[in-house]
Amino acid sequence: MSINQKIVNDFIKNRIKFVTTVPCKQLAGVIDEIEASKDIFHIPSNKEDEGMGLCAGAYMGGKRSAIIMQNTAIGVTINTLVTLIQYYNIPLPMLISYRGEIGEPVACQVEMAVHTKALLNQLNIPTYHFHEQRDADELDGILNHSFMAKKPVAILTDASFWQGA
């Protein structure tokens, strides 16, 4: 089973029925698996904060949701995370490509990588960093915890995690 299939299977196991995504080259394989799933309703988003609003609406309508996005947009999501997701105790797993580490070919991605973890920490959002595909063995437990605690969680996946996917 590919890492993309494993992620989607863990989403399904945790009864996630709605996923919104923002395009990312690293996340393309898992986005394709989400799109192909008959168990998950997928709506692409133009922006990450818009996607969080869609996830909040799905949750309020009785559907567990998740967002798949890049870390470079964490800055534009802060208001939505605090005043919507956290204020209303909405569980929101965020599968995030962690762009900007060593080997990143796009210079502007590097600057946001410097701030990503600090911003998530400042918002008291539990953050898990997947470096290797075996780290995804923790995903089921992380998703379960997010829904049990009614809190957002960030799962950062760097380029080494996606190698060979």
N, C-alpha and C positions, 0 to 999 in steps of 0.2 A: 504494500500500500504506500502510495506517495505521501509526502508530508502535507500536500494540499488536501488530499482525501482524508487524512487523519484529522486535520483541523476541522473540516466540514463534518466529519463523523462526530467529533466532540461537540460541535455546535448542536447537531441533531440530538445527541444523547442528553444534552442539557436543555432540550425543548426550545431552542432558539428558532423562531418561526419567521423572523424578519431581519434582514441584513441590508444595510446601505453601505455603499463603497464609493470611494473617490479614487480615480485612476492612479496607479503606481506600477512602474515596471517590475519592481521586486515582488509585488503582490498579485501580479497578473494571473498566475497559476491558481491561486486560491480563489480569486474573483471568478475565474472560469468555472471552477468546481461549484461555487455558490450558485452561479447562474444556471448550471446544469442540474442542480438539485431540485427534486420534486417536493422536498420537504421544507424548503426555505423560500420565502418570497423575497426577491431581490429588487431593490430600487437604487440605481446609481444616483449619486448626489453631485451637484456642481461644486459645493463647498462643504467643508467638514462641519461647520456650525449648523448649516442647513440639515445635514445628515443627522446630527444629534437631535434636532427638533423632530425629524421624522421618527427616530427611535423612541423619543419620549412619547409621541403620539401613539405609536404602535403599542408601547408598554401600557399606556393609559387605556388603550382599547383591548387589553388582555393578552397581548402577544409579547413574548420575550424577544429582545432585539440585541443587535451588536452593530458596531461600525468598524469598517476596515479603511485605514487612512495612513498618510505619511506623518512623520513627526514634525515636518516643516510647517505644519498648520496648527500646531499646538497653541501658538500665540493667539490666533484668531478665534479659538474655541474657549478661551478662559471664561468669558462672560456667560456663555451658554452652559459650560460645565458647572459654574458656581450657582447661577441664578435659576437654572432649570433642573439640571441633572442632580446636583447635590441637594439643593433646597427641597426638592420634592422626593428625595430618597429613591431615585430611579436607578436600578442596577444597569450599568452599561459597560459590557466588555468592549474594550477598544484594542483591536489587533492593529499594531502600528509598525510600519516599516521605519526602522531607525537609520535614517540616512545621515551621512556626514562623517563617518568614521574613516580610519586609515583605508586608503584605496578608493575613496569617493572621487569620481571624476568631475563632479559639479561643485565648484567652489562655494556657492551660496548655501549649499546643503550643510557644509561644515559648520557654519556659524550657529545654525539652529541646534545642531547636535550638542554644542557646548552648553546650551540652555535647557534642553528638553527635560532631563531628569530633575534639575533644580526646580523648574516650573511645576512639574507633577508633584514633587515633594512638598512644595509650598502650598499646593492645593490639597494636601493630605490624601492623594490618590495612590493606592498601592500600585507599585510598578515592578514588573517582572521582565528581565532581559534574557531573551533566548539567543544564545550564540551558536548552539549546535542543535541539530534536528532532534536529538534525544531529549533536549530540554522541553520539547512539546509534550513529553509524558506528563508534565505538570498541568497541562492546559485544562483537562477535565476538572481537576480540583479547583483551579483558579476560577473557572466559569461558575462552578457550583457555589463557591464562596461569594462571588459577586451578587448572585441572585439571592442567596441566603441573607447576606448583610444589607442588601439593597443599596449598594455602593458601586460607583464606577471603578474599573480596574484598567490599567494600561499594560499591555503585553508588547514589549518592544522586540522586534525581530531584525537583527542586523544582516548585512550582506552575507556573512559567513553562514548564517542559519539557512539562507535560501540557496546556497551553492548546491548544485546537483538536483534541485527541485524540478 
